[in-house]
């Protein structure tokens, strides 16, 4: 299996995250709106494909901004001394 260079990690993460999130959200919405009938899988698959295609660019493009906001709102924890206490 060929692996992608690490510089593509944010895009791989965004792709997987968008796929999982939209799969769960559209399954819930499709089930609530149409019921879990024989046609559920077909309806859900179409809804998921549209939602994923819409959200993927948003997730990938917004991820760097979110990372900067998270860094601005958090701080590094001080490194604990390696010496045992007591």
Secondary structure, 3 states (H helix, E strand, C coil): CCCCCHHHHHHHHHHHHHHHHHHHHHHHHHHHHHCCCCCHHHHHHHHHHHHHHHHHHHHHHHHHHHHHHHHHHCCCCCCCCCCCCC
